């Protein structure tokens, strides 16, 4: 490492003169090591680069390929593991996931290689870490290296469980227990709990193997059986329909159950009712048996879904004590820890402000809490420009851990993501008090994610709530997706011969106008959805743009040209697309809705499956004070009066295949082929839906071909130049 500036060593590029020759997050003075540091290097055309080459097999031949890019003596970029993460970081799995497993060993041996491929792909997609001058001992079966615990702790470095096999930890500083050290590296890792399945509860084993689950104990069966009418027990004005009541009763009387909630069927309402009833049973059990206190854990794959339920529960919880527990990344948004850096998605950028009074990291800082003043002193110091010593950060973390450990047992309901549900800080504080586990949006959780949560919490009652016909889990590794990782545990049970025993389908929908529900019910739910009267979709006076007031929907045909983004930017990834002709039509429809029809901007959502299209629409409609422009994935869980859906994909008529193959559809239709996303897109609107796209190309997709036939039969298909129709301004 170079310790002084030496312009002579940077003479290749004038922009590099008078800059440091190297870069490191290690401090040259003081005791606090940072996780990251800022660094930039300019390149010019014709500059020589130091590249280490290797030979990779390409189409059966050894081909020279870049392996390592030498930026500085200290900064090296490994191109080989980025190019081939499965070949370098793990091995390629060959066994696909099964419908049913004969043994726990078979289950673990099947899922671990598949999930390891996904972890390897995520590793390459995320941030990387370089440690210099690290001795590696090579053996016939691989290699090993040794890192001191204090070195890792000062830099806040953790290892995932599948890399721990290669890790040898030297304890140069005394720690409380060996077990604590283990948790430091492996807390909350899905792979760890899947590996532990053989020593898990009988319920977790039965769920994994799709065998008959153990019955509840007699006391809980009796307490659950006494609840005949959820509305009466909860003293609520809400009347639960037959299917909701059936789902609630089955969940109360079973150790394992599923609730499928299609759009607008009251899935969240049913879940909140279950939480309250479980808490009533837990209280009765505690009072009658004077045993340990039982806790309800409610979790989901995203903070957005958990916040939605928390907000609902907060305003209707009565005397229940509820606790919203965020992950470390979001807590650090409110109270940053020096040296701590997280990679975090834009969607989950900050904790919900409206939930501050029930959020754990805020509660432990409230006046009256034993550790509040001490934590606030640390927070003030960390936010100032004062020099921070590592021992202070270590002391701060100890106070946080104590405060969390003492606070969590006080609550009846804990709400968090599935990632936090497997964390050691939650599990250590709750002990074995978690009796009921509800996983919301379970159709969006991978099977290992769901199983890991069930294993980690050791819950005695498990309820999966979701809809496998809507969004599936997000999987980065295509090979892992092909082997079944994108199929959730919820879907495996919902499509199995056990579905009649464990699953309840909610069929009464209260969100959409009957005509908006008609096609999704036919295409995705075997015509089982029934529209019930609801103020959500009732209108005093229908909009004048509709051809038929009984069918407030339209497909606007336009033959625009799809364009690609030249490079990566905030507008989307390198393959993201936009369609200017459709943006023009979106603007025309939006302006008509707002200015001529008097619809408020907050009641309109504009959707596309492409980030670039959403970004272009936001820029175009900024002058019209647009409020909601989202991707289809970002719109999941939301609902608006009116939705404008831009499909983007388009081809000239002569390029559209009359008999398209699956490969051709994948190349030319992209996300349109995802039936789950299309289901979400078609079910966000309450009162009216406008779809903008190329009908000739859309006919190549089976779902859209049926949709166009349906819209055509009801006179809801028109060219873009004819919509919105010319009309007088509404008073």
C-alpha positions in Angstrom: 0.0 0.0 0.0 1.3 3.4 -0.9 1.3 5.9 1.9 2.1 9.1 0.0 0.9 10.8 -3.2 3.2 10.1 -6.1 2.2 11.7 -9.4 5.0 10.0 -11.2 3.3 6.6 -10.7 0.1 7.9 -12.4 1.6 9.3 -15.6 -0.6 7.2 -17.9 -3.5 9.5 -17.3 -3.3 13.3 -16.7 -6.5 13.2 -14.7 -4.8 10.8 -12.2 -2.0 13.2 -11.5 -1.9 14.5 -7.9 -4.0 11.6 -6.7 -3.2 8.7 -4.4 -1.7 5.7 -6.0 -3.9 3.3 -4.1 -7.0 3.0 -2.0 -8.0 1.2 1.2 -10.7 1.5 3.8 -8.1 0.9 6.5 -7.2 4.0 8.5 -3.7 5.3 8.6 -4.3 7.0 12.0 -6.8 6.3 14.7 -8.5 3.0 15.7 -11.7 2.9 13.7 -11.8 0.9 10.4 -14.4 1.9 7.9 -16.3 -0.7 5.8 -16.0 1.2 2.6 -14.2 4.2 1.0 -14.7 6.4 -2.0 -12.5 5.8 -5.0 -12.4 6.8 -8.7 -9.9 6.3 -11.5 -10.1 7.9 -15.0 -9.3 6.0 -18.2 -8.5 7.3 -21.6 -8.6 5.7 -25.1 -5.4 3.8 -25.8 -4.5 3.3 -22.1 -2.8 0.0 -21.3 -4.7 -2.2 -18.8 -3.1 -5.0 -16.7 -5.3 -8.1 -17.2 -4.7 -11.7 -16.1 -6.1 -14.2 -18.6 -7.4 -17.8 -18.2 -8.8 -20.4 -20.5 -12.6 -21.2 -20.2 -14.5 -23.8 -22.1 -16.8 -22.1 -24.7 -18.8 -24.4 -26.9 -16.5 -27.3 -26.4 -13.2 -25.3 -27.0 -10.8 -23.7 -24.6 -11.0 -19.9 -25.2 -8.9 -17.1 -23.7 -11.0 -15.1 -21.3 -10.2 -12.2 -18.9 -9.8 -13.4 -15.3 -8.5 -10.5 -13.2 -8.3 -6.8 -13.9 -5.5 -5.0 -12.1 -6.6 -1.5 -11.3 -4.0 -0.6 -8.6 -1.6 -2.6 -6.5 -4.4 -2.9 -4.0 -7.6 -2.9 -6.1 -8.2 -6.0 -8.3 -11.5 -6.9 -10.0 -12.2 -10.6 -10.4 -14.0 -11.0 -13.7 -14.2 -14.7 -13.8 -16.5 -15.2 -10.8 -18.7 -12.3 -12.0 -19.0 -14.0 -15.4 -19.5 -17.5 -14.0 -20.6 -17.4 -10.4 -22.0 -21.0 -10.5 -18.7 -22.4 -11.8 -16.5 -20.5 -9.4 -18.5 -20.0 -6.2 -20.5 -23.2 -6.1 -21.5 -26.2 -8.1 -24.4 -26.5 -10.6 -27.3 -28.4 -9.2 -29.0 -31.0 -11.4 -31.9 -32.4 -9.3 -35.1 -30.4 -9.6 -37.4 -29.7 -6.7 -40.0 -32.4 -6.1 -43.7 -32.5 -5.4 -43.1 -34.8 -2.5 -40.0 -36.0 -0.6 -39.4 -39.5 0.9 -37.0 -38.3 3.6 -35.5 -35.2 5.2 -32.1 -36.1 3.8 -33.6 -36.1 0.3 -35.2 -32.7 0.9 -32.0 -31.1 2.2 -29.9 -32.7 -0.6 -32.3 -31.4 -3.2 -32.7 -27.9 -1.9 -29.3 -26.9 -0.7 -27.5 -27.1 -4.1 -30.4 -25.2 -5.7 -30.4 -22.5 -3.1 -26.6 -22.3 -3.1 -26.7 -21.3 -6.8 -29.1 -18.5 -6.0 -26.8 -17.3 -3.1 -23.8 -17.4 -5.5 -25.7 -15.2 -8.0 -26.8 -12.8 -5.3 -23.2 -12.5 -4.1 -22.0 -11.4 -7.6 -24.9 -9.1 -8.0 -24.2 -7.4 -4.6 -21.1 -5.7 -3.2 -17.8 -7.5 -2.9 -15.0 -7.3 -0.4 -11.2 -7.5 -0.8 -8.9 -8.5 2.0 -5.2 -8.2 1.1 -2.2 -10.2 2.3 -4.4 -13.1 3.6 -2.5 -16.4 3.8 -4.4 -19.3 2.3 -3.5 -22.9 3.1 -4.1 -25.3 0.2 -5.0 -29.0 0.6 -6.0 -31.8 -1.7 -9.7 -31.1 -1.0 -9.6 -27.3 -1.2 -8.1 -24.6 0.9 -8.6 -22.6 4.2 -7.8 -19.3 5.6 -7.8 -17.8 9.1 -9.3 -14.5 10.3 -9.3 -13.0 13.7 -12.6 -12.4 15.4 -11.6 -8.9 16.4 -10.6 -8.1 12.7 -14.0 -9.1 11.5 -15.9 -7.4 14.3 -14.1 -4.0 13.9 -15.0 -4.1 10.2 -18.5 -5.4 10.7 -17.9 -8.4 8.4 -20.2 -11.4 8.5 -20.1 -14.7 6.5 -23.0 -16.6 5.1 -23.4 -20.1 6.4 -22.4 -21.8 3.1 -19.0 -20.1 3.3 -18.4 -20.9 6.9 -17.2 -24.4 6.0 -14.1 -22.7 4.7 -13.7 -20.4 7.6 -11.3 -20.8 10.6 -11.8 -18.1 13.3 -9.0 -17.2 15.6 -10.4 -15.7 18.9 -7.7 -13.2 19.8 -10.2 -11.5 22.2 -12.3 -13.1 24.9 -15.9 -13.5 24.0 -18.9 -14.4 26.1 -19.5 -17.9 24.6 -18.5 -19.9 21.6 -22.2 -20.0 20.7 -22.3 -16.2 20.4 -19.4 -16.3 18.0 -21.3 -18.8 15.8 -24.4 -16.6 15.7 -22.3 -13.6 14.8 -21.5 -15.1 11.4 -24.6 -17.2 10.7 -27.6 -15.4 12.2 -30.6 -15.3 10.0 -29.2 -17.4 7.2 -31.7 -19.5 5.3 -29.2 -22.2 4.4 -28.5 -22.8 8.1 -32.1 -23.6 9.0 -32.7 -25.7 6.0 -29.6 -27.8 7.0 -31.1 -28.0 10.6 -34.4 -29.5 9.3 -33.5 -33.0 10.6 -33.4 -31.6 14.2 -36.4 -29.3 13.7 -39.9 -29.7 15.2 -42.3 -32.5 14.1 -44.5 -29.9 12.4 -41.6 -28.4 10.3 -40.6 -31.9 9.2 -44.2 -32.9 8.2 -44.6 -29.6 6.3 -41.4 -30.2 4.3 -42.2 -33.8 3.5 -45.9 -33.0 2.8 -47.1 -35.5 5.4 -49.9 -35.4 7.8 -49.1 -32.6 10.3 -49.4 -33.3 14.1 -52.6 -32.3 15.8 -52.9 -29.4 18.2 -52.9 -30.2 21.9 -56.3 -30.6 23.5 -56.3 -27.2 25.3 -55.7 -25.2 22.1 -58.3 -27.3 20.2 -60.9 -26.6 22.9 -60.1 -22.9 23.0 -60.2 -22.7 19.2 -63.4 -24.7 19.0 -65.2 -22.2 21.3 -64.8 -19.4 18.7 -68.0 -19.9 16.6 -68.4 -16.4 15.3 -65.2 -14.3 14.8 -67.2 -11.0 14.7 -68.8 -11.7 18.1 -65.6 -12.8 19.8 -63.8 -9.7 18.5 -66.8 -7.5 19.2 -66.4 -6.1 15.7 -68.8 -4.4 13.4 -67.1 -6.2 10.5 -69.1 -9.1 9.2 -66.9 -11.9 7.9 -68.3 -13.8 4.9 -68.6 -17.6 4.8 -65.2 -18.3 3.2 -63.4 -15.9 5.5 -65.1 -17.5 8.6 -64.2 -21.0 7.2 -60.5 -20.0 6.7 -60.3 -18.5 10.2 -61.8 -21.6 11.9 -59.6 -24.0 10.0 -56.5 -21.9 11.0 -57.6 -21.9 14.7 -58.2 -25.7 14.7 -55.2 -26.8 12.7 -51.4 -26.9 13.1 -51.0 -26.0 9.4 -53.3 -24.3 7.0 -53.3 -22.1 3.9 -55.5 -19.1 3.0 -55.6 -18.1 -0.7 -56.8 -14.5 -1.1 -57.3 -13.4 -4.7 -57.4 -9.6 -5.3 -60.0 -7.8 -3.3 -61.2 -10.8 -1.3 -60.2 -9.4 2.1 -57.0 -11.4 2.7 -55.5 -8.7 5.0 -58.7 -8.4 6.9 -58.8 -12.1 7.5 -55.1 -12.1 8.6 -55.7 -9.3 11.1 -58.7 -11.1 12.5 -56.6 -14.3 12.9 -53.9 -12.3 14.8 -56.5 -11.0 17.3 -58.1 -14.4 17.8 -54.8 -16.1 18.3 -53.9 -13.5 20.9 -57.2 -14.1 22.7 -56.5 -17.8 22.8 -53.0 -17.2 24.1 -54.3 -15.0 26.9 -56.9 -17.6 27.9 -54.2 -20.3 27.8 -51.9 -18.2 30.0 -54.6 -17.4 32.5 -56.0 -20.9 32.8 -52.7 -22.8 32.8 -50.3 -20.3 34.3 -47.8 -21.5 31.8 -45.3 -19.6 29.6 -46.6 -16.7 27.6 -47.3 -17.4 23.9 -46.6 -14.9 21.1 -47.9 -14.4 17.6 -45.3 -13.8 14.9 -46.6 -12.2 11.6 -44.1 -11.9 8.8 -43.8 -11.4 5.1 -41.2 -11.2 2.3 -41.2 -7.4 2.1 -41.4 -4.4 4.5 -44.3 -3.0 2.4 -46.6 -5.9 3.0 -45.7 -6.1 6.8 -46.2 -2.3 7.2 -49.7 -2.6 5.6 -50.8 -5.2 8.2 -49.1 -3.3 11.0 -51.0 -0.1 10.2 -54.3 -2.0 10.0 -53.6 -3.7 13.3 -52.4 -0.5 15.0 -55.7 1.2 14.4 -57.8 -1.8 15.5 -55.7 -3.6 18.0 -57.6 -2.7 21.2 -55.6 -3.7 24.2 -53.2 -5.9 22.2 -49.5 -5.0 22.5 -48.0 -5.0 19.0 -44.4 -4.5 18.0 -43.0 -3.7 14.5 -39.4 -5.0 14.2 -37.3 -3.7 11.3 -34.0 -5.1 10.1 -30.7 -3.5 10.8 -30.5 -1.8 7.4 -33.7 0.2 8.0 -33.0 0.9 11.6 -29.7 2.4 10.6 -31.6 4.8 8.3 -33.0 6.4 11.5 -30.0 5.8 13.7 -26.8 5.3 11.7 -23.9 3.3 13.2 -20.4 4.6 12.2 -18.7 2.4 9.8 -21.8 0.4 9.0 -22.9 0.2 5.4 -25.9 -1.6 3.9 -26.9 -2.4 0.3 -30.6 -1.6 0.3 -33.3 -1.4 -2.3 -35.1 1.8 -3.1 -38.5 0.2 -2.2 -37.4 -0.5 1.4 -35.6 2.8 1.9 -36.9 3.9 5.3 -39.1 2.7 8.1 -42.7 3.9 8.0 -43.0 7.2 9.9 -46.6 6.5 10.8 -45.5 3.4 12.8 -42.9 5.1 14.9 -44.8 4.5 18.2 -44.9 0.7 17.6 -41.4 0.3 16.1 -38.8 -1.5 18.3 -35.9 0.8 17.5 -38.0 3.8 18.4 -39.6 2.3 21.5 -36.2 1.5 23.2 -35.4 5.2 22.9 -38.6 6.5 24.4 -38.5 8.4 27.7 -38.8 5.9 30.6 -37.0 3.1 28.9 -34.0 1.9 31.0 -31.6 2.4 28.1 -33.1 5.4 26.4 -30.8 8.1 27.7 -27.7 6.1 27.1 -28.7 5.3 23.5 -29.6 8.9 22.8 -26.2 10.0 24.0 -24.6 7.6 21.6 -26.9 8.7 18.8 -26.0 12.4 19.3 -22.3 11.6 19.4 -22.5 9.5 16.2 -24.3 12.3 14.4 -21.7 14.9 15.4 -18.3 15.3 13.9 -16.6 13.9 16.9 -13.9 11.2 16.6 -15.5 7.8 17.3 -13.5 5.0 18.8 -14.4 1.4 18.0 -14.9 0.5 21.7 -17.7 3.1 21.7 -19.5 1.4 18.8 -19.0 -2.0 20.5 -20.5 -0.6 23.8 -23.4 0.9 21.8 -24.2 -2.4 20.2 -24.2 -4.1 23.6 -26.7 -1.6 25.0 -28.9 -2.1 21.9 -28.8 -5.9 22.3 -29.8 -5.6 26.0 -32.6 -3.2 25.3 -34.0 -5.4 22.5 -33.7 -8.6 24.6 -35.7 -7.0 27.4 -38.3 -5.3 25.3 -39.4 -8.1 22.9 -41.0 -10.4 25.6 -43.4 -7.6 26.6 -45.5 -7.9 23.4 -48.4 -10.1 22.2 -47.7 -9.7 18.4 -44.4 -9.2 16.6 -44.5 -8.1 13.0 -41.4 -8.3 10.8 -40.0 -9.6 7.5 -39.1 -13.3 7.0 -35.4 -12.3 7.1 -35.8 -10.7 10.5 -37.9 -13.7 11.7 -34.8 -15.9 11.4 -32.4 -13.4 13.1 -30.7 -14.3 16.4 -31.8 -11.1 18.1 -35.5 -12.0 17.7 -35.1 -15.7 18.4 -32.9 -15.2 21.5 -35.2 -12.6 23.0 -38.5 -14.5 22.3 -37.0 -17.8 23.5 -39.5 -20.5 22.5 -42.6 -18.3 23.1 -43.6 -18.0 19.4 -46.6 -20.4 19.2 -48.4 -19.1 16.1 -46.6 -18.1 12.9 -48.4 -16.4 10.0 -46.5 -15.8 6.8 -48.2 -13.2 4.6 -47.6 -13.0 0.8 -46.3 -16.6 1.1 -46.7 -17.0 -2.6 -43.8 -14.5 -3.0 -41.4 -16.5 -0.6 -39.2 -19.2 -2.0 -39.7 -22.6 -0.4 -36.4 -22.5 1.5 -37.3 -19.0 2.9 -40.6 -20.3 4.2 -39.2 -23.6 5.6 -36.3 -21.7 7.3 -38.8 -19.4 9.1 -40.8 -22.4 10.3 -37.7 -24.2 11.5 -36.2 -21.1 13.2 -39.3 -20.0 15.1 -40.3 -23.6 16.2 -43.9 -22.5 16.0 -46.7 -24.9 16.8 -49.3 -23.4 14.5 -48.4 -22.2 11.0 -50.7 -20.3 8.6 -49.5 -19.4 5.1 -51.5 -16.5 3.6 -51.1 -15.5 -0.1 -52.1 -16.1 -3.7 -49.8 -18.1 -5.9 -51.7 -16.8 -9.0 -50.2 -13.3 -8.3 -46.4 -12.4 -8.0 -44.0 -15.3 -7.6 -40.7 -15.1 -5.6 -37.9 -13.0 -7.2 -35.1 -15.4 -8.3 -31.9 -14.0 -9.9 -30.4 -17.3 -10.9 -32.0 -18.7 -14.1 -30.7 -22.2 -13.5 -32.2 -22.2 -9.9 -35.5 -20.9 -11.3 -35.6 -23.7 -13.9 -35.0 -26.3 -11.1 -38.0 -25.0 -9.1 -36.8 -22.2 -6.8 -39.5 -19.8 -8.1 -42.2 -22.2 -7.0 -43.2 -21.3 -3.4 -44.1 -23.7 -0.6 -47.6 -22.1 -0.8 -47.9 -23.1 -4.5 -46.6 -26.6 -3.9 -49.4 -27.2 -1.3 -52.1 -25.3 -3.3 -51.5 -27.4 -6.4 -51.2 -30.7 -4.5 -53.8 -33.4 -3.5 -53.8 -32.0 0.0 -55.2 -28.6 -1.0 -58.8 -29.6 -0.1 -57.6 -30.4 3.4 -55.4 -27.5 4.2 -56.4 -24.6 1.8 -59.3 -22.2 1.9 -60.0 -20.0 -1.1 -61.6 -16.6 -0.5 -64.0 -16.0 -3.4 -66.0 -12.9 -2.6 -64.3 -9.8 -4.0 -65.1 -6.3 -2.9 -62.6 -4.2 -4.9 -63.3 -4.2 -8.6 -66.3 -3.3 -10.7 -68.0 -6.5 -11.9 -66.8 -6.0 -15.5 -63.2 -5.5 -14.3 -63.4 -8.8 -12.3 -64.9 -10.8 -15.1 -61.8 -11.6 -17.1 -59.3 -12.2 -14.2 -61.9 -14.5 -12.7 -62.1 -16.5 -15.9 -58.4 -16.5 -16.8 -56.8 -17.1 -13.4 -59.4 -18.4 -10.9 -61.7 -20.8 -12.9 -64.6 -18.3 -12.7 -64.8 -18.7 -8.9 -64.6 -15.0 -8.0 -67.9 -13.5 -7.1 -68.3 -9.7 -7.0 -70.2 -8.4 -4.0 -71.7 -4.9 -3.6 -69.1 -2.5 -2.3 -68.7 1.3 -2.1 -65.2 0.9 -3.4 -66.3 0.6 -7.1 -69.6 2.4 -7.0 -69.8 5.7 -8.9 -72.5 8.4 -8.8 -72.0 9.3 -12.4 -69.9 7.1 -14.8 -67.2 8.8 -16.8 -68.2 10.0 -20.3 -65.2 8.3 -21.9 -66.6 4.8 -21.6 -68.4 3.4 -24.6 -70.6 1.3 -22.3 -71.1 2.4 -18.6 -71.5 -1.2 -17.6 -68.0 -1.9 -19.0 -65.6 0.8 -17.7 -62.5 -0.6 -19.5 -60.8 -0.2 -22.9 -57.9 -1.6 -24.9 -56.3 1.2 -26.9 -54.4 -0.2 -30.0 -51.3 1.7 -31.0 -48.4 0.6 -33.1 -45.5 2.4 -31.5 -41.8 1.5 -31.6 -40.1 0.0 -28.6 -36.7 1.5 -27.8 -33.8 0.3 -25.6 -31.9 2.3 -23.0 -28.3 2.7 -24.2 -26.7 2.0 -20.8 -27.4 1.6 -17.1 -29.0 4.6 -15.4 -31.6 5.5 -12.9 -34.2 4.9 -15.6 -33.6 1.2 -15.5 -31.2 -1.6 -16.4 -29.4 -2.0 -19.6 -32.3 -4.1 -21.2 -35.1 -1.8 -20.1 -37.4 -0.6 -22.8 -39.7 2.4 -23.5 -42.3 3.2 -26.2 -42.8 6.9 -27.0 -46.1 6.4 -28.9 -47.6 4.8 -25.8 -46.2 7.6 -23.6 -48.1 10.1 -25.8 -51.3 8.1 -25.4 -50.8 7.7 -21.6 -50.5 11.5 -21.4 -53.6 12.0 -23.5 -55.7 9.7 -21.3 -54.3 11.0 -18.0 -55.0 14.7 -19.0 -58.5 13.7 -20.0 -59.2 11.9 -16.7 -57.9 14.8 -14.6 -58.9 17.9 -16.5 -62.1 16.8 -18.3 -63.4 14.1 -16.0 -62.4 15.7 -12.7 -60.6 12.6 -11.4 -58.1 13.4 -8.6 -54.4 12.6 -9.5 -54.0 10.5 -6.3 -56.8 8.2 -7.5 -54.9 7.3 -10.8 -52.1 4.8 -11.1 -50.0 4.5 -14.3 -48.3 1.1 -14.7 -45.7 -0.6 -16.9 -43.6 -3.7 -16.5 -40.5 -1.7 -17.6 -38.6 0.8 -15.4 -37.6 2.9 -18.4 -41.2 3.4 -19.4 -42.1 4.4 -15.9 -39.2 6.9 -15.7 -40.2 8.4 -19.1 -43.8 8.7 -18.1 -42.9 10.4 -14.8 -40.8 13.0 -16.7 -43.5 13.6 -19.2 -46.3 14.0 -16.7 -44.4 15.9 -14.1 -46.0 19.1 -15.4 -49.4 17.6 -14.8 -48.6 16.8 -11.2 -48.8 13.0 -11.6 -48.6 11.1 -8.3 -48.5 7.4 -9.0 -46.3 5.8 -11.7 -45.3 2.3 -10.7 -44.0 -1.0 -12.2 -46.5 -3.9 -11.9 -44.3 -5.4 -9.2 -44.3 -2.1 -7.3 -48.1 -2.0 -7.6 -48.7 -5.3 -5.8 -50.9 -4.8 -2.8 -52.2 -1.5 -4.0 -55.5 -0.4 -5.5 -56.6 2.8 -7.2 -59.9 4.1 -8.7 -58.4 4.2 -12.3 -55.4 2.4 -13.8 -53.6 3.1 -17.1 -51.4 0.1 -18.1 -48.8 0.6 -20.8 -47.6 -2.7 -22.4 -44.5 -1.2 -24.2 -43.7 -4.2 -26.4 -44.4 -3.6 -30.1 -43.4 -4.9 -33.6 -44.4 -4.0 -37.1 -47.1 -6.3 -38.5 -44.8 -7.9 -41.0 -42.4 -9.1 -38.2 -45.1 -10.8 -36.1 -45.0 -14.6 -36.5 -48.4 -16.2 -37.4 -47.4 -19.3 -35.4 -45.0 -18.1 -32.8 -42.8 -20.5 -30.8 -42.2 -20.2 -27.1 -38.7 -18.9 -27.8 -40.1 -16.2 -30.1 -42.6 -15.2 -27.5 -39.9 -15.0 -24.9 -37.8 -12.7 -27.1 -40.5 -10.4 -28.4 -43.0 -10.3 -25.5 -40.7 -10.4 -22.5 -42.6 -9.7 -19.2 -46.0 -10.0 -21.1 -45.5 -13.8 -20.9 -45.6 -13.6 -17.1 -49.2 -14.5 -16.3 -48.7 -13.6 -12.6 -47.7 -10.1 -13.4 -50.6 -9.7 -15.8 -53.0 -10.9 -13.1 -51.7 -8.2 -10.8 -51.9 -5.5 -13.5 -55.5 -6.3 -14.4 -56.7 -6.3 -10.7 -55.4 -3.0 -9.3 -58.3 -0.8 -10.7 -61.6 -0.3 -8.8 -63.6 1.8 -11.2 -61.9 1.8 -14.6 -59.0 0.3 -16.6 -57.2 1.6 -19.7 -54.7 -0.7 -21.5 -52.5 0.7 -24.1 -50.6 -1.6 -26.5 -50.2 -3.3 -29.8 -53.1 -5.7 -30.2 -51.6 -7.6 -33.1 -48.5 -8.5 -31.1 -50.5 -9.2 -27.9 -52.5 -11.8 -29.7 -49.4 -14.0 -29.7 -49.8 -14.4 -25.9 -52.6 -16.8 -24.9 -53.9 -14.7 -22.0 -54.0 -11.4 -24.0 -55.5 -13.2 -27.0 -58.4 -14.2 -24.7 -58.5 -10.7 -23.2 -58.8 -9.1 -26.6 -61.6 -11.5 -27.5 -63.4 -10.6 -24.3 -62.9 -6.9 -24.7 -64.0 -7.1 -28.4 -67.2 -8.9 -27.5 -68.1 -6.1 -25.1 -67.2 -3.3 -27.5 -64.1 -2.2 -25.4 -61.5 -2.4 -28.2 -60.5 0.8 -30.1 -57.6 2.5 -31.9 -55.7 5.0 -29.8 -56.6 8.0 -32.1 -60.3 7.4 -31.2 -59.7 7.4 -27.4 -60.5 9.3 -25.4 -63.5 10.4 -27.6 -63.9 14.0 -28.4 -66.3 15.5 -25.8 -67.4 18.6 -24.0 -65.8 19.5 -20.8 -67.6 18.0 -17.8 -69.1 20.4 -15.3 
